Amino acid sequence: MGKNELWIAATAMAINIPVITTDADFDHLNGTMITVMKVI
C-alpha cells in the first residue's frame, strides 16, 4: 500500500465514506476500517 492509498483510506475513515476503486489495494481494510466498493 503506497502513500497515496494511505491518505485516501485515512480520509475515507475520517469522514465516514466508502472508497470506490477498481483494484485490490484496499481489500485488506474492507470491513475493518473502511468500506470498499469495487467497480468493474
Residue pairs with C-beta under 8 A, 6 or more apart in sequence:
1 9
1 25
2 25
5 25
5 26
8 19
8 26
9 19
9 26
9 29
9 33
9 34
12 18
12 19
12 34
13 33
13 34
18 34
18 35
18 36
18 37
19 26
19 34
19 35
19 36
19 37
20 37
20 38
20 39
21 36
21 37
21 38
21 39
22 38
22 39
22 40
26 34
26 36
27 36
29 36
30 36
